Amino acid sequence: MDTQEMIDLCKRHTLFSWSATGAVDPLPIARAEGIFLYTPSGERIIDFNSQLMSVNIGHSHPRVIEAIKRQLDSGLIYTFPGSATEVRARLAKKLADLVPGDINTFFFTLGGAEANENAIKAARLYTGRHKILSRYRSYHGATHACMQLTGDPRRWANEPGAPGFIRVMDPRPYRFSFGADDKEITENNLEYLEEVIMYEGPETIAAMFIETVTGTNGILPPPEGYLAGLRELLSRHGILLVCDEVMCGWGRTGKLFAFEHGGIVPDIVTMAKGLTSSYAPLGAMGLSDPIAQHFQDHVFWGGLTYNAHALMLAVAEANIDVLLEEGLVENAARLGKVMRAEMDRLTEKHPSVKEGRNVGLFGMIDVQKNASGEPMAPYNGKSEAMTRLGAFFRERGLFTFIRWGSFMCNPPLCITEEQLLEAFAIVDEGLAITDEYYEG
Ligand SMILES: Cc1ncc(COP(=O)(O)O)c(C=O)c1O
């Protein structure tokens, strides 16, 4: 098919997410391998965002392709959710062994939003409480309830939504500051949170959802002591902690799960994306033992036609084997240091770089308009400088997401040091454009 015809048909007969379809300029992709995407004309593009921060092991890994073929050949592709299958047994045991602490029981979904939807249900059914807390700088999925969990502007057009969702300020909100250093930020934010809990009525709150490391809304690692403090505060009030690790889980931050950096274990963890590296749509909700025990005796009021789909589970199994056996979590931790050094170099060199943040290979660079740190594009807005930067990346064969005044640095975890430096060399050149707009 001719590339333009392909684009036209996609635009004529499909809707593109979060966009007016007419305004979309889709990237034509024919195939992908490792860290590279290839257009139909053969142009090579570095995938500097792992598509949706999700292709953790890299594209077209032969072991996963082989596992898909094997599962198809086995004659077990799909059976109803009430069935027991070998792949379901194997993967669940593997997850129980790998996910830290007492999280040993899993409910499979098709993606991240459904994992969070089911975590809302599980928390409400287990605690008998209905309110759910979440934070403004967050994205938790596009389904009805997850849109209300979500803090970012994608929620606005989806309001009013279901009642009972309370959003609070993050430890690092957009302009307001809870303090000068991590210790002060943590203490003040948790004190503020406890006051919100008091006003809402602790006995009415089932759970608080957090992205352990905030993803789309800033790649914001929690300040020192926050996770442990939050864990203690919520437990004291009988409120469950749900860590949404849909984006930050499965090695992205240099540990298998981001909550390991804080030395805590949540009551519920949700995951998707890196669970299969997006070779198949699959998510999961992981329950700690007391909650799982509750559902041994009480009905879990949730279900999906494709719950525990054998083919999807086989993909997850092979993907996890690759991630672990090829040392990709360790690679993310090691190359995270190279990314840190590159971000520091670029901050030093380019006046328009405000700061770079990263945990492992989970990174973002903020671009500023002036010395007071005003973002190069406003919250939820665009600017000529950022649009030109995006166009430059595309022209130079670097795929990433520009988000308002920032851009993402999230390559597949199989990237080599040489490839990472190649990507940052393009970023370096691009930042000369935003420097032109820096007002001093
Ligand atoms: C942190 C987080 N939670 C949930 C979701 C929703 O996942 P899905 O799009 O698979 O429903 C996403 C997707 O980007 C996410 O980043």
PDBQT file of the ligand as one rigid body, heavy atoms in Angstrom, charges set to zero:
ROOT
HETATM    1  C1  LIG A 501       0.566   5.284  35.113  1.00  0.00    +0.000 C 
HETATM    2  C2  LIG A 501      -0.451   4.791  34.149  1.00  0.00    +0.000 A 
HETATM    3  N1  LIG A 501      -1.544   4.172  34.609  1.00  0.00    +0.000 NA
HETATM    4  C3  LIG A 501      -2.483   3.690  33.777  1.00  0.00    +0.000 A 
HETATM    5  C4  LIG A 501      -2.378   3.846  32.420  1.00  0.00    +0.000 A 
HETATM    6  C5  LIG A 501      -3.448   3.311  31.515  1.00  0.00    +0.000 C 
HETATM    7  O1  LIG A 501      -3.015   2.183  30.856  1.00  0.00    +0.000 OA
HETATM    8  P1  LIG A 501      -3.760   1.678  29.521  1.00  0.00    +0.000 P 
HETATM    9  O2  LIG A 501      -3.590   2.742  28.503  1.00  0.00    +0.000 OA
HETATM   10  O3  LIG A 501      -3.076   0.383  29.207  1.00  0.00    +0.000 OA
HETATM   11  O4  LIG A 501      -5.201   1.476  29.893  1.00  0.00    +0.000 OA
HETATM   12  C6  LIG A 501      -1.248   4.475  31.889  1.00  0.00    +0.000 A 
HETATM   13  C7  LIG A 501      -1.100   4.653  30.432  1.00  0.00    +0.000 C 
HETATM   14  O5  LIG A 501      -0.319   5.418  29.943  1.00  0.00    +0.000 OA
HETATM   15  C8  LIG A 501      -0.271   4.975  32.770  1.00  0.00    +0.000 A 
HETATM   16  O6  LIG A 501       0.816   5.610  32.330  1.00  0.00    +0.000 OA
ENDROOT
TORSDOF 0
